[in-house]
């Protein structure tokens, strides 16, 4: 995935896009180009594979921030499920998240765990069931938490 938006590439005139490298190659397949910016009208800064040709992307909302000075502190990030074959997107029903660059999704055992720092100063892990498409609040962290930077499985 390319990330040319204001936060990482500072080339907002170019689209965020997903490319494909076929299994027997080390080169980008020129026949595949998924223009995420055309689908969401914004740039994205994270992508996590769900399986079955689907991924979650974390996309900014350019109408909610001014410039890079407030990009990280504005509640403006949305999450979409992307079908990589049909090239369609479905917005997940989640509160706006903040923080420009986060590792905020963990995919494991048919579920995606999505961390959200929302405008109500709540810090939660939402659970998206990939098969049923159901999404609900899972873990709610206490108010001693300031910000969730990443979610990982430690082995």
OpenMM code with the backbone's topology and positions (N, CA, C; nanometers):
from openmm import Vec3, app, unit

residues = "UNK UNK UNK UNK UNK UNK UNK UNK UNK UNK UNK UNK UNK UNK UNK UNK UNK UNK UNK UNK UNK UNK UNK UNK UNK UNK UNK UNK UNK UNK UNK UNK UNK UNK UNK UNK UNK UNK UNK UNK UNK UNK UNK UNK UNK UNK UNK UNK UNK UNK UNK UNK UNK UNK UNK UNK UNK UNK UNK UNK UNK UNK UNK UNK UNK UNK UNK UNK UNK UNK UNK UNK UNK UNK UNK UNK UNK UNK UNK UNK UNK UNK UNK UNK UNK UNK UNK UNK UNK UNK UNK UNK UNK UNK UNK UNK UNK UNK UNK UNK UNK UNK UNK UNK UNK UNK UNK UNK UNK UNK UNK UNK UNK UNK UNK UNK UNK UNK UNK UNK UNK UNK UNK UNK UNK UNK UNK UNK UNK UNK UNK UNK UNK UNK UNK UNK UNK UNK UNK UNK UNK UNK UNK UNK UNK UNK UNK UNK UNK UNK UNK UNK UNK UNK UNK".split()
positions = [
    Vec3(0.0842, -0.1177, 0.0000),
    Vec3(0.0000, 0.0000, 0.0000),
    Vec3(0.0886, 0.1239, 0.0000),
    Vec3(0.0539, 0.2176, -0.0860),
    Vec3(0.1232, 0.3458, -0.0842),
    Vec3(0.0543, 0.4366, 0.0167),
    Vec3(0.1302, 0.5245, 0.0793),
    Vec3(0.0768, 0.6182, 0.1790),
    Vec3(0.1274, 0.7588, 0.1479),
    Vec3(0.0786, 0.8219, 0.0425),
    Vec3(0.1343, 0.9514, 0.0027),
    Vec3(0.0709, 1.0720, 0.0712),
    Vec3(-0.0178, 1.0508, 0.1674),
    Vec3(-0.0899, 1.1613, 0.2302),
    Vec3(-0.0008, 1.2549, 0.3071),
    Vec3(-0.0611, 1.3508, 0.3710),
    Vec3(0.0106, 1.4588, 0.4384),
    Vec3(0.1019, 1.4078, 0.5503),
    Vec3(0.0669, 1.2978, 0.6128),
    Vec3(0.1439, 1.2510, 0.7281),
    Vec3(0.2687, 1.1722, 0.6913),
    Vec3(0.2627, 1.0907, 0.5884),
    Vec3(0.3764, 1.0037, 0.5596),
    Vec3(0.4497, 1.0384, 0.4313),
    Vec3(0.3800, 1.0794, 0.3306),
    Vec3(0.4462, 1.1084, 0.2049),
    Vec3(0.4427, 1.2549, 0.1681),
    Vec3(0.3485, 1.3257, 0.2280),
    Vec3(0.3269, 1.4670, 0.2014),
    Vec3(0.3116, 1.4947, 0.0517),
    Vec3(0.2434, 1.4037, -0.0158),
    Vec3(0.2070, 1.4201, -0.1566),
    Vec3(0.0570, 1.3946, -0.1706),
    Vec3(-0.0254, 1.4769, -0.1050),
    Vec3(-0.1688, 1.4479, -0.1006),
    Vec3(-0.2397, 1.4501, -0.2354),
    Vec3(-0.1732, 1.4963, -0.3385),
    Vec3(-0.2358, 1.4940, -0.4708),
    Vec3(-0.2334, 1.3538, -0.5326),
    Vec3(-0.1506, 1.2657, -0.4770),
    Vec3(-0.1434, 1.1272, -0.5264),
    Vec3(-0.2337, 1.0393, -0.4407),
    Vec3(-0.2906, 0.9331, -0.4974),
    Vec3(-0.3821, 0.8498, -0.4203),
    Vec3(-0.3104, 0.7471, -0.3327),
    Vec3(-0.3765, 0.7128, -0.2226),
    Vec3(-0.3368, 0.5934, -0.1501),
    Vec3(-0.3847, 0.4759, -0.2341),
    Vec3(-0.2994, 0.3778, -0.2539),
    Vec3(-0.3362, 0.2652, -0.3401),
    Vec3(-0.2807, 0.1354, -0.2839),
    Vec3(-0.3488, 0.0274, -0.3175),
    Vec3(-0.3016, -0.1066, -0.2832),
    Vec3(-0.2540, -0.1713, -0.4123),
    Vec3(-0.1359, -0.2305, -0.4048),
    Vec3(-0.0753, -0.2984, -0.5184),
    Vec3(-0.0683, -0.4476, -0.4874),
    Vec3(-0.0450, -0.5287, -0.5894),
    Vec3(-0.0343, -0.6734, -0.5696),
    Vec3(0.0970, -0.7232, -0.6298),
    Vec3(0.1638, -0.8079, -0.5547),
    Vec3(0.2801, -0.8814, -0.6044),
    Vec3(0.2378, -1.0282, -0.6067),
    Vec3(0.2329, -1.0870, -0.7230),
    Vec3(0.1899, -1.2263, -0.7372),
    Vec3(0.2889, -1.3196, -0.6686),
    Vec3(0.2426, -1.4377, -0.6303),
    Vec3(0.3217, -1.5307, -0.5499),
    Vec3(0.4518, -1.5757, -0.6160),
    Vec3(0.4576, -1.5807, -0.7466),
    Vec3(0.5797, -1.6254, -0.8139),
    Vec3(0.6612, -1.5097, -0.8704),
    Vec3(0.6483, -1.3925, -0.8072),
    Vec3(0.7142, -1.2739, -0.8610),
    Vec3(0.7692, -1.1882, -0.7478),
    Vec3(0.8565, -1.0973, -0.7833),
    Vec3(0.9055, -0.9957, -0.6901),
    Vec3(0.8691, -0.8570, -0.7404),
    Vec3(0.7849, -0.8518, -0.8442),
    Vec3(0.7465, -0.7245, -0.9050),
    Vec3(0.5976, -0.6985, -0.8881),
    Vec3(0.5624, -0.5737, -0.8835),
    Vec3(0.4215, -0.5342, -0.8748),
    Vec3(0.3508, -0.5752, -1.0032),
    Vec3(0.2339, -0.6349, -0.9876),
    Vec3(0.1514, -0.6741, -1.1016),
    Vec3(0.0887, -0.5474, -1.1601),
    Vec3(0.1257, -0.5078, -1.2818),
    Vec3(0.0734, -0.3826, -1.3389),
    Vec3(-0.0758, -0.3878, -1.3720),
    Vec3(-0.1354, -0.5056, -1.3705),
    Vec3(-0.2784, -0.5182, -1.4013),
    Vec3(-0.3660, -0.4931, -1.2783),
    Vec3(-0.3050, -0.4832, -1.1590),
    Vec3(-0.3825, -0.4638, -1.0367),
    Vec3(-0.3478, -0.3304, -0.9724),
    Vec3(-0.4489, -0.2463, -0.9515),
    Vec3(-0.4294, -0.1176, -0.8854),
    Vec3(-0.5604, -0.0817, -0.8176),
    Vec3(-0.5624, -0.0823, -0.6845),
    Vec3(-0.6817, -0.0450, -0.6100),
    Vec3(-0.6613, 0.0952, -0.5548),
    Vec3(-0.7314, 0.1909, -0.6088),
    Vec3(-0.7208, 0.3306, -0.5695),
    Vec3(-0.8114, 0.3534, -0.4482),
    Vec3(-0.7538, 0.3465, -0.3273),
    Vec3(-0.8322, 0.3654, -0.2050),
    Vec3(-0.8850, 0.5077, -0.1926),
    Vec3(-0.8080, 0.6039, -0.2348),
    Vec3(-0.8520, 0.7428, -0.2252),
    Vec3(-0.9795, 0.7647, -0.3060),
    Vec3(-0.9915, 0.7005, -0.4208),
    Vec3(-1.1136, 0.7126, -0.5004),
    Vec3(-1.2331, 0.6507, -0.4281),
    Vec3(-1.2093, 0.5485, -0.3473),
    Vec3(-1.3180, 0.4800, -0.2757),
    Vec3(-1.3596, 0.5530, -0.1484),
    Vec3(-1.2618, 0.6057, -0.0725),
    Vec3(-1.2898, 0.6668, 0.0576),
    Vec3(-1.2797, 0.8193, 0.0550),
    Vec3(-1.2242, 0.8735, -0.0534),
    Vec3(-1.2021, 1.0179, -0.0699),
    Vec3(-1.1005, 1.0730, 0.0301),
    Vec3(-1.0146, 0.9840, 0.0798),
    Vec3(-0.9125, 1.0218, 0.1768),
    Vec3(-0.7896, 0.9329, 0.1601),
    Vec3(-0.6882, 0.9588, 0.2423),
    Vec3(-0.5681, 0.8764, 0.2433),
    Vec3(-0.5761, 0.7768, 0.3583),
    Vec3(-0.5002, 0.6693, 0.3479),
    Vec3(-0.4966, 0.5659, 0.4514),
    Vec3(-0.3524, 0.5439, 0.4960),
    Vec3(-0.3365, 0.5002, 0.6219),
    Vec3(-0.2037, 0.4839, 0.6806),
    Vec3(-0.1818, 0.3493, 0.7470),
    Vec3(-0.2695, 0.2557, 0.7248),
    Vec3(-0.2494, 0.1230, 0.7816),
    Vec3(-0.3356, 0.0217, 0.7087),
    Vec3(-0.2841, -0.1011, 0.6961),
    Vec3(-0.3588, -0.2072, 0.6303),
    Vec3(-0.3253, -0.3389, 0.7003),
    Vec3(-0.4310, -0.4185, 0.7291),
    Vec3(-0.4145, -0.5458, 0.7966),
    Vec3(-0.4971, -0.6494, 0.7226),
    Vec3(-0.4347, -0.7593, 0.6843),
    Vec3(-0.5021, -0.8629, 0.6063),
    Vec3(-0.5913, -0.9474, 0.6961),
    Vec3(-0.7153, -0.9690, 0.6540),
    Vec3(-0.8133, -1.0469, 0.7294),
    Vec3(-0.8240, -1.1909, 0.6811),
    Vec3(-0.7747, -1.2189, 0.5590),
    Vec3(-0.7950, -1.3485, 0.4954),
    Vec3(-0.9064, -1.3367, 0.3922),
    Vec3(-0.9198, -1.4378, 0.3093),
    Vec3(-1.0253, -1.4417, 0.2069),
    Vec3(-1.0314, -1.3140, 0.1224),
    Vec3(-0.9162, -1.2632, 0.0859),
    Vec3(-0.9048, -1.1450, -0.0014),
    Vec3(-0.9698, -1.0206, 0.0566),
    Vec3(-0.9638, -1.0068, 0.1896),
    Vec3(-1.0149, -0.8875, 0.2560),
    Vec3(-0.9089, -0.8309, 0.3488),
    Vec3(-0.9150, -0.6994, 0.3674),
    Vec3(-0.8231, -0.6313, 0.4580),
    Vec3(-0.8978, -0.5178, 0.5277),
    Vec3(-0.8430, -0.4754, 0.6413),
    Vec3(-0.8910, -0.3540, 0.7080),
    Vec3(-0.7905, -0.2450, 0.6779),
    Vec3(-0.8401, -0.1249, 0.6457),
    Vec3(-0.7532, -0.0084, 0.6305),
    Vec3(-0.7973, 0.0994, 0.7286),
    Vec3(-0.7008, 0.1786, 0.7723),
    Vec3(-0.7233, 0.2913, 0.8629),
    Vec3(-0.7061, 0.4175, 0.7810),
    Vec3(-0.8149, 0.4928, 0.7656),
    Vec3(-0.8186, 0.6041, 0.6723),
    Vec3(-0.8465, 0.7357, 0.7448),
    Vec3(-0.7739, 0.8396, 0.7042),
    Vec3(-0.7965, 0.9712, 0.7621),
    Vec3(-0.9231, 1.0347, 0.7044),
    Vec3(-0.9702, 1.1403, 0.7700),
    Vec3(-1.0793, 1.2232, 0.7179),
    Vec3(-1.0245, 1.3647, 0.7020),
    Vec3(-0.9895, 1.4005, 0.5812),
    Vec3(-0.9236, 1.5297, 0.5579),
    Vec3(-1.0093, 1.6492, 0.5952),
    Vec3(-1.1398, 1.6307, 0.6059),
    Vec3(-1.2267, 1.7414, 0.6453),
    Vec3(-1.2260, 1.7653, 0.7961),
    Vec3(-1.1543, 1.6827, 0.8729),
    Vec3(-1.1545, 1.6959, 1.0190),
    Vec3(-1.0236, 1.7506, 1.0764),
    Vec3(-0.9203, 1.7687, 0.9952),
    Vec3(-0.7953, 1.8263, 1.0455),
    Vec3(-0.7559, 1.9444, 0.9572),
    Vec3(-0.6689, 2.0284, 1.0097),
    Vec3(-0.6263, 2.1474, 0.9353),
    Vec3(-0.5047, 2.1210, 0.8496),
    Vec3(-0.3984, 2.0715, 0.9129),
    Vec3(-0.2737, 2.0389, 0.8442),
    Vec3(-0.1966, 1.9425, 0.9343),
    Vec3(-0.0704, 1.9236, 0.9058),
    Vec3(0.0065, 1.8255, 0.9821),
    Vec3(0.0179, 1.8632, 1.1300),
    Vec3(0.0058, 1.9907, 1.1637),
    Vec3(0.0210, 2.0328, 1.3030),
    Vec3(-0.0844, 1.9727, 1.3949),
    Vec3(-0.2039, 1.9421, 1.3446),
    Vec3(-0.3066, 1.8826, 1.4296),
    Vec3(-0.3520, 1.7447, 1.3804),
    Vec3(-0.2807, 1.6901, 1.2821),
    Vec3(-0.3181, 1.5611, 1.2229),
    Vec3(-0.3193, 1.4488, 1.3271),
    Vec3(-0.2207, 1.4473, 1.4154),
    Vec3(-0.2071, 1.3390, 1.5139),
    Vec3(-0.3041, 1.3521, 1.6311),
    Vec3(-0.3540, 1.4726, 1.6593),
    Vec3(-0.4373, 1.4945, 1.7781),
    Vec3(-0.5856, 1.5113, 1.7473),
    Vec3(-0.6226, 1.5026, 1.6222),
    Vec3(-0.7622, 1.5194, 1.5816),
    Vec3(-0.8288, 1.3827, 1.5692),
    Vec3(-0.9483, 1.3723, 1.6227),
    Vec3(-1.0260, 1.2481, 1.6121),
    Vec3(-1.0824, 1.2424, 1.4717),
    Vec3(-1.0171, 1.1654, 1.3854),
    Vec3(-1.0497, 1.1716, 1.2436),
    Vec3(-1.0314, 1.0413, 1.1679),
    Vec3(-0.9781, 0.9383, 1.2312),
    Vec3(-0.9502, 0.8150, 1.1575),
    Vec3(-1.0684, 0.7195, 1.1596),
    Vec3(-1.0965, 0.6626, 1.0421),
    Vec3(-1.2029, 0.5652, 1.0234),
    Vec3(-1.1407, 0.4334, 0.9781),
    Vec3(-1.2160, 0.3261, 0.9941),
    Vec3(-1.1698, 0.1945, 0.9510),
    Vec3(-1.2662, 0.1392, 0.8475),
    Vec3(-1.2094, 0.0803, 0.7428),
    Vec3(-1.2866, 0.0205, 0.6343),
    Vec3(-1.2424, -0.1237, 0.6128),
    Vec3(-1.3369, -0.2094, 0.5762),
    Vec3(-1.3037, -0.3411, 0.5247),
    Vec3(-1.2990, -0.3276, 0.3736),
    Vec3(-1.1909, -0.3748, 0.3142),
    Vec3(-1.1704, -0.3655, 0.1699),
    Vec3(-1.1739, -0.5061, 0.1113),
    Vec3(-1.2562, -0.5259, 0.0105),
    Vec3(-1.2552, -0.6510, -0.0653),
    Vec3(-1.1540, -0.6314, -0.1771),
    Vec3(-1.0462, -0.7048, -0.1722),
    Vec3(-0.9354, -0.6849, -0.2653),
    Vec3(-0.9645, -0.7364, -0.4061),
    Vec3(-1.0681, -0.8198, -0.4218),
    Vec3(-1.1048, -0.8699, -0.5539),
    Vec3(-1.2052, -0.7747, -0.6206),
    Vec3(-1.3150, -0.7462, -0.5520),
    Vec3(-1.4176, -0.6580, -0.6100),
    Vec3(-1.3794, -0.5105, -0.5980),
    Vec3(-1.2778, -0.4808, -0.5170),
    Vec3(-1.2289, -0.3457, -0.4925),
    Vec3(-1.3381, -0.2547, -0.4356),
    Vec3(-1.4159, -0.3105, -0.3418),
    Vec3(-1.5182, -0.2339, -0.2719),
    Vec3(-1.4744, -0.2107, -0.1279),
    Vec3(-1.5303, -0.1058, -0.0661),
    Vec3(-1.5000, -0.0743, 0.0727),
    Vec3(-1.6292, -0.0662, 0.1525),
    Vec3(-1.6209, -0.1073, 0.2791),
    Vec3(-1.7329, -0.0966, 0.3715),
    Vec3(-1.6806, -0.0329, 0.4991),
    Vec3(-1.7379, 0.0820, 0.5364),
    Vec3(-1.6947, 0.1515, 0.6571),
    Vec3(-1.7443, 0.0762, 0.7796),
    Vec3(-1.6543, 0.0559, 0.8769),
    Vec3(-1.6921, -0.0074, 1.0016),
    Vec3(-1.7539, 0.0960, 1.0948),
    Vec3(-1.8548, 0.0565, 1.1701),
    Vec3(-1.9254, 0.1459, 1.2609),
    Vec3(-1.8463, 0.1583, 1.3913),
    Vec3(-1.7468, 0.2471, 1.3886),
    Vec3(-1.6583, 0.2712, 1.5021),
    Vec3(-1.6496, 0.4206, 1.5280),
    Vec3(-1.6181, 0.4605, 1.6520),
    Vec3(-1.5926, 0.6022, 1.6769),
    Vec3(-1.4673, 0.6468, 1.6017),
    Vec3(-1.4561, 0.7773, 1.5769),
    Vec3(-1.3333, 0.8302, 1.5181),
    Vec3(-1.2166, 0.8039, 1.6135),
    Vec3(-1.1025, 0.7674, 1.5559),
    Vec3(-0.9800, 0.7398, 1.6302),
    Vec3(-0.8844, 0.8565, 1.6087),
    Vec3(-0.7859, 0.8703, 1.6968),
    Vec3(-0.6831, 0.9716, 1.6749),
    Vec3(-0.5460, 0.9066, 1.6741),
    Vec3(-0.4457, 0.9817, 1.6289),
    Vec3(-0.3090, 0.9315, 1.6235),
    Vec3(-0.2725, 0.8927, 1.4826),
    Vec3(-0.1755, 0.9603, 1.4248),
    Vec3(-0.1452, 0.9413, 1.2836),
    Vec3(-0.0971, 0.8012, 1.2500),
    Vec3(0.0051, 0.7537, 1.3149),
    Vec3(0.0647, 0.6252, 1.2786),
    Vec3(0.0547, 0.5318, 1.3973),
    Vec3(-0.0319, 0.4315, 1.3865),
    Vec3(-0.0524, 0.3357, 1.4940),
    Vec3(-0.0566, 0.1952, 1.4357),
    Vec3(-0.0173, 0.0994, 1.5144),
    Vec3(-0.0387, -0.0413, 1.4812),
    Vec3(-0.1604, -0.0823, 1.5622),
    Vec3(-0.2777, -0.0493, 1.5126),
    Vec3(-0.3993, -0.0531, 1.5922),
    Vec3(-0.4905, -0.1715, 1.5655),
    Vec3(-0.4474, -0.2670, 1.4848),
    Vec3(-0.5310, -0.3832, 1.4536),
    Vec3(-0.4486, -0.5105, 1.4714),
    Vec3(-0.5098, -0.6082, 1.5359),
    Vec3(-0.4518, -0.7408, 1.5500),
    Vec3(-0.5544, -0.8394, 1.4964),
    Vec3(-0.5149, -0.9221, 1.4008),
    Vec3(-0.6049, -1.0201, 1.3407),
    Vec3(-0.5639, -1.1576, 1.3911),
    Vec3(-0.6613, -1.2286, 1.4505),
    Vec3(-0.6304, -1.3581, 1.5082),
    Vec3(-0.7582, -1.4400, 1.5249),
    Vec3(-0.7541, -1.5665, 1.4832),
    Vec3(-0.8632, -1.6615, 1.5046),
    Vec3(-0.9997, -1.6091, 1.4594),
    Vec3(-1.0052, -1.5508, 1.3399),
    Vec3(-1.1319, -1.5072, 1.2835),
    Vec3(-1.1848, -1.3759, 1.3370),
    Vec3(-1.1021, -1.3058, 1.4133),
    Vec3(-1.1444, -1.1774, 1.4687),
    Vec3(-1.0362, -1.0723, 1.4441),
    Vec3(-1.0806, -0.9485, 1.4301),
    Vec3(-0.9885, -0.8351, 1.4235),
    Vec3(-1.0117, -0.7519, 1.5490),
    Vec3(-0.9053, -0.7274, 1.6231),
    Vec3(-0.9114, -0.6462, 1.7445),
    Vec3(-0.8598, -0.5076, 1.7070),
    Vec3(-0.9454, -0.4073, 1.7216),
    Vec3(-0.9170, -0.2725, 1.6729),
    Vec3(-0.9141, -0.1775, 1.7917),
    Vec3(-0.8014, -0.1101, 1.8128),
    Vec3(-0.7906, -0.0167, 1.9248),
    Vec3(-0.8358, 0.1221, 1.8816),
    Vec3(-0.9118, 0.1859, 1.9685),
    Vec3(-0.9666, 0.3188, 1.9408),
    Vec3(-0.9427, 0.4089, 2.0615),
    Vec3(-0.8866, 0.5261, 2.0364),
    Vec3(-0.8791, 0.6348, 2.1342),
    Vec3(-0.9789, 0.7385, 2.0853),
    Vec3(-1.0952, 0.7491, 2.1501),
    Vec3(-1.2007, 0.8329, 2.0930),
    Vec3(-1.2143, 0.9698, 2.1597),
    Vec3(-1.3021, 1.0502, 2.1058),
    Vec3(-1.3204, 1.1891, 2.1507),
    Vec3(-1.3768, 1.1989, 2.2918),
    Vec3(-1.4317, 1.0913, 2.3452),
    Vec3(-1.4822, 1.0902, 2.4830),
    Vec3(-1.3732, 1.0477, 2.5810),
    Vec3(-1.2477, 1.0402, 2.5324),
    Vec3(-1.1319, 0.9973, 2.6106),
    Vec3(-1.1490, 0.8541, 2.6610),
    Vec3(-1.2135, 0.7726, 2.5780),
    Vec3(-1.2257, 0.6303, 2.6063),
    Vec3(-1.1211, 0.5560, 2.5235),
    Vec3(-1.0627, 0.4560, 2.5827),
    Vec3(-0.9573, 0.3775, 2.5183),
    Vec3(-1.0054, 0.2335, 2.5192),
    Vec3(-1.0437, 0.1848, 2.4004),
    Vec3(-1.1128, 0.0575, 2.3913),
    Vec3(-1.0521, -0.0314, 2.2838),
    Vec3(-1.0722, -0.1608, 2.3021),
    Vec3(-1.0409, -0.2581, 2.1989),
    Vec3(-1.1745, -0.3114, 2.1491),
    Vec3(-1.2045, -0.2828, 2.0230),
    Vec3(-1.3266, -0.3299, 1.9598),
    Vec3(-1.2975, -0.4650, 1.8945),
    Vec3(-1.3987, -0.5512, 1.8866),
    Vec3(-1.3818, -0.6839, 1.8285),
    Vec3(-1.4719, -0.6947, 1.7062),
    Vec3(-1.4074, -0.7188, 1.5906),
    Vec3(-1.4786, -0.7372, 1.4647),
    Vec3(-1.4722, -0.8849, 1.4286),
    Vec3(-1.5890, -0.9503, 1.4240),
    Vec3(-1.5962, -1.0898, 1.3838),
    Vec3(-1.5974, -1.0937, 1.2312),
    Vec3(-1.4936, -1.1478, 1.1718),
    Vec3(-1.4748, -1.1414, 1.0268),
    Vec3(-1.5859, -1.2151, 0.9526),
    Vec3(-1.6263, -1.3301, 1.0022),
    Vec3(-1.7282, -1.4090, 0.9328),
    Vec3(-1.8675, -1.3459, 0.9435),
    Vec3(-1.9083, -1.3070, 1.0632),
    Vec3(-2.0431, -1.2529, 1.0823),
    Vec3(-2.0517, -1.1026, 1.0541),
    Vec3(-1.9362, -1.0366, 1.0490),
    Vec3(-1.9269, -0.8916, 1.0300),
    Vec3(-1.9815, -0.8128, 1.1497),
    Vec3(-2.0004, -0.8788, 1.2610),
    Vec3(-2.0468, -0.8137, 1.3839),
    Vec3(-1.9301, -0.7395, 1.4486),
    Vec3(-1.9588, -0.6194, 1.5002),
    Vec3(-1.8551, -0.5431, 1.5693),
    Vec3(-1.9109, -0.4940, 1.7017),
    Vec3(-1.8292, -0.5088, 1.8072),
    Vec3(-1.8735, -0.4655, 1.9392),
    Vec3(-1.7532, -0.4301, 2.0244),
    Vec3(-1.7792, -0.3541, 2.1315),
    Vec3(-1.6729, -0.3182, 2.2237),
    Vec3(-1.6287, -0.4430, 2.2974),
    Vec3(-1.4982, -0.4601, 2.3069),
    Vec3(-1.4407, -0.5689, 2.3844),
    Vec3(-1.3855, -0.5123, 2.5140),
    Vec3(-1.2560, -0.4964, 2.5197),
    Vec3(-1.1871, -0.4463, 2.6385),
    Vec3(-1.1984, -0.2947, 2.6481),
    Vec3(-1.2308, -0.2449, 2.7680),
    Vec3(-1.2323, -0.1003, 2.7947),
    Vec3(-1.1234, -0.0740, 2.8975),
    Vec3(-1.0251, 0.0061, 2.8586),
    Vec3(-0.9145, 0.0372, 2.9494),
    Vec3(-0.9560, 0.1500, 3.0432),
    Vec3(-0.8966, 0.1543, 3.1615),
    Vec3(-0.9366, 0.2573, 3.2576),
    Vec3(-0.8790, 0.3936, 3.2202),
    Vec3(-0.9187, 0.4930, 3.2928),
    Vec3(-0.8810, 0.6308, 3.2608),
    Vec3(-0.7335, 0.6611, 3.2859),
    Vec3(-0.6586, 0.5694, 3.3433),
    Vec3(-0.5142, 0.5896, 3.3581),
    Vec3(-0.4437, 0.5786, 3.2235),
    Vec3(-0.5147, 0.5285, 3.1220),
    Vec3(-0.4592, 0.5156, 2.9867),
    Vec3(-0.4711, 0.6490, 2.9150),
    Vec3(-0.3624, 0.6917, 2.8492),
    Vec3(-0.3644, 0.8151, 2.7724),
    Vec3(-0.3836, 0.7902, 2.6238),
    Vec3(-0.3245, 0.6797, 2.5740),
    Vec3(-0.3212, 0.6597, 2.4294),
    Vec3(-0.2764, 0.5171, 2.4005),
    Vec3(-0.3380, 0.4522, 2.3027),
    Vec3(-0.2973, 0.3179, 2.2627),
    Vec3(-0.2164, 0.3299, 2.1329),
    Vec3(-0.0904, 0.2924, 2.1363),
    Vec3(-0.0021, 0.3047, 2.0210),
    Vec3(-0.0057, 0.1797, 1.9343),
    Vec3(-0.0148, 0.0633, 1.9977),
    Vec3(-0.0157, -0.0601, 1.9187),
    Vec3(-0.0783, -0.1726, 1.9980),
    Vec3(-0.1201, -0.2763, 1.9255),
    Vec3(-0.1719, -0.3975, 1.9859),
    Vec3(-0.0952, -0.5130, 1.9227),
    Vec3(-0.0442, -0.6011, 2.0064),
    Vec3(0.0372, -0.7141, 1.9600),
    Vec3(0.0039, -0.8387, 2.0398),
    Vec3(0.0329, -0.9533, 1.9835),
    Vec3(0.0282, -1.0808, 2.0548),
    Vec3(0.1722, -1.1145, 2.0884),
    Vec3(0.2008, -1.1299, 2.2158),
    Vec3(0.3347, -1.1673, 2.2587),
    Vec3(0.3414, -1.3185, 2.2729),
    Vec3(0.4427, -1.3779, 2.2135),
    Vec3(0.4571, -1.5238, 2.2178),
    Vec3(0.5693, -1.5611, 2.3103),
] * unit.nanometer
topology = app.Topology()
chain = topology.addChain("A")
for resn in residues:
    res = topology.addResidue(resn, chain)
    for name in ("N", "CA", "C"):
        topology.addAtom(name, app.Element.getBySymbol(name[0]), res)
